[in-house]
Amino acid sequence: MRKTALITGVTSGIGLELARLFAIAGYDLVVVSRSKDKLKRVKEEFEREFHIGVLAIAQDLSLDGAPERIVKELDKREIELDVLINNAGVGEFGLFWEQDPEKIRHMIHLNALALTDLTRLIVPKMVSRGRGRIANIGSVASFFPGPYMAVYFATKAYVLSFTQALSEELSGTGVSATCVCPGRTATGFQRESHQESSRAIKGKRLLSPEFVARLAFDAIMKRDVVCIIGFRAKLNALLSKVLPLWLVRRIAKSKMAPIR
Ligand SMILES: NC(=O)c1ccc[n+]([C@@H]2O[C@H](COP(=O)([O-])OP(=O)(O)OC[C@H]3O[C@@H](n4cnc5c(N)ncnc54)[C@H](OP(=O)(O)O)[C@@H]3O)[C@@H](O)[C@H]2O)c1
């Protein structure tokens, strides 16, 4: 029987490359993003190229009720998920008190609340079937506070903490939870989050989304609990555990600061 993976945030970047790998592996896909046109292009390309079934659901996950609407679509078509990947996420660079409050709420809603709601709606069905995989896309930002991206880093700390705890609760059920924590990756994310002026990005070599997706795919298949991707990300995650908190904060601030 064919398997099905639902992936959010598939119209670009890491989500698009992850969707491609699941398609190559023969999974049918349920793909979720806001842009109907881009989703349509992904659906048409993947159906043609990989001969799989693709259900495209256009939803803004930062809006109330979006996860429920997605699950309703699945139930209507009697689609059972083998894999759920909560990938869609946004960031915002700049001083916290100068950021648009609406954007801050949108970010928390998408990065933390929608991920939690979708997982809460789908996990019980996986547990009752005794199989399934959940993957949440965290970040190197999950491991320490991020001055100039304070809320984004906090949402990613939430993703790591939540996913690790969930994986323990799920042990013995046949369902796994994996938190994928990539380092900086060359996607539209930097532009969308206005990070171009940050020291963390400018002139730095970034990971490719293809590389990140390949390692993420392997980790999800192996049911790893935490998968940190990239040498610098691994080093930073390690340093955040061994250095005093005040020093971690200062280093993070100097690395994130805007170049004037
Ligand atoms: N790039 C990095 O340096 C990096 C590093 C570590 C972790 N991450 C994480 O990796 C994940 C993917 O990011 P990316 O770098 O691949 O970014 P990206 O290229 O900007 O892709 C983001 C995807 O999310 C979708 N999306 C955005 N807002 C949405 C909303 N409200 N509802 C539904 N879908 C929405 C976008 O599609 P639409 O615009 O069509 O909705 C797009 O498909 C994010 O969780 C990010 O935090 C990124």
The ligand as a Tripos MOL2 file, in Angstrom:
@<TRIPOS>MOLECULE
LIG
   48    52     1     0     0
SMALL
NO_CHARGES

@<TRIPOS>ATOM
      1 N1         16.6790   29.0380    5.9910 N.am      1 LIG1
      2 C1         17.2820   28.9080    7.1410 C.2       1 LIG1
      3 O1         18.3720   29.4750    7.4010 O.2       1 LIG1
      4 C2         16.6630   28.0120    8.2030 C.ar      1 LIG1
      5 C3         17.4970   27.5040    9.2060 C.ar      1 LIG1
      6 C4         16.9510   26.7010   10.1940 C.ar      1 LIG1
      7 C5         15.6100   26.4090   10.1750 C.ar      1 LIG1
      8 N2         14.8050   26.9170    9.2020 N.ar      1 LIG1
      9 C6         13.3790   26.5790    9.2360 C.3       1 LIG1
     10 O2         13.0730   25.8020    8.1050 O.3       1 LIG1
     11 C7         11.6970   25.9240    7.7920 C.3       1 LIG1
     12 C8         11.5410   26.2070    6.2960 C.3       1 LIG1
     13 O3         12.1560   27.4400    6.0120 O.3       1 LIG1
     14 P1         12.8880   27.7610    4.6320 P.3       1 LIG1
     15 O4         14.2180   28.2650    4.9610 O.co2     1 LIG1
     16 O5         12.7390   26.6450    3.6890 O.co2     1 LIG1
     17 O6         12.0040   29.0420    4.2160 O.3       1 LIG1
     18 P2         11.2460   29.4810    2.8810 P.3       1 LIG1
     19 O7         12.0240   29.1100    1.6630 O.co2     1 LIG1
     20 O8         10.8970   30.9070    3.1170 O.co2     1 LIG1
     21 O9          9.9070   28.5780    2.8930 O.3       1 LIG1
     22 C9          8.8670   28.8100    3.7990 C.3       1 LIG1
     23 C10         7.6530   28.0130    3.3390 C.3       1 LIG1
     24 O10         6.6180   28.1880    4.3120 O.3       1 LIG1
     25 C11         5.4210   28.6060    3.6500 C.3       1 LIG1
     26 N3          4.6950   29.5060    4.5500 N.ar      1 LIG1
     27 C12         5.1220   30.7030    5.0410 C.ar      1 LIG1
     28 N4          4.1650   31.2430    5.8120 N.ar      1 LIG1
     29 C13         3.1200   30.3700    5.8170 C.ar      1 LIG1
     30 C14         1.8310   30.3820    6.4160 C.ar      1 LIG1
     31 N5          1.4140   31.4040    7.1800 N.pl3     1 LIG1
     32 N6          1.0070   29.3270    6.1980 N.ar      1 LIG1
     33 C15         1.3960   28.2870    5.4060 C.ar      1 LIG1
     34 N7          2.6050   28.2180    4.8230 N.ar      1 LIG1
     35 C16         3.4500   29.2550    5.0160 C.ar      1 LIG1
     36 C17         5.8980   29.3130    2.3750 C.3       1 LIG1
     37 O11         4.9450   29.2190    1.3080 O.3       1 LIG1
     38 P3          3.8430   30.3660    0.9950 P.3       1 LIG1
     39 O12         4.5840   31.6650    0.9980 O.co2     1 LIG1
     40 O13         3.2760   29.9580   -0.3210 O.co2     1 LIG1
     41 O14         2.8470   30.2410    2.0940 O.co2     1 LIG1
     42 C18         7.1100   28.4600    2.0060 C.3       1 LIG1
     43 O15         6.6950   27.3320    1.2580 O.3       1 LIG1
     44 C19        11.1570   27.0480    8.6790 C.3       1 LIG1
     45 O16        10.4860   26.4710    9.7840 O.3       1 LIG1
     46 C20        12.4220   27.7580    9.1580 C.3       1 LIG1
     47 O17        12.2400   28.3570   10.4100 O.3       1 LIG1
     48 C21        15.3060   27.7080    8.1960 C.ar      1 LIG1
@<TRIPOS>BOND
     1     1     2 1
     2     2     3 2
     3     2     4 1
     4     4     5 ar
     5     4    48 ar
     6     5     6 ar
     7     6     7 ar
     8     7     8 ar
     9     8     9 1
    10     8    48 ar
    11     9    10 1
    12     9    46 1
    13    10    11 1
    14    11    12 1
    15    11    44 1
    16    12    13 1
    17    13    14 1
    18    14    15 2
    19    14    16 1
    20    14    17 1
    21    17    18 1
    22    18    19 2
    23    18    20 1
    24    18    21 1
    25    21    22 1
    26    22    23 1
    27    23    24 1
    28    23    42 1
    29    24    25 1
    30    25    26 1
    31    25    36 1
    32    26    27 ar
    33    26    35 ar
    34    27    28 ar
    35    28    29 ar
    36    29    30 ar
    37    29    35 ar
    38    30    31 1
    39    30    32 ar
    40    32    33 ar
    41    33    34 ar
    42    34    35 ar
    43    36    37 1
    44    36    42 1
    45    37    38 1
    46    38    39 2
    47    38    40 1
    48    38    41 1
    49    42    43 1
    50    44    45 1
    51    44    46 1
    52    46    47 1
@<TRIPOS>SUBSTRUCTURE
     1 LIG1         1 GROUP 0 **** ****
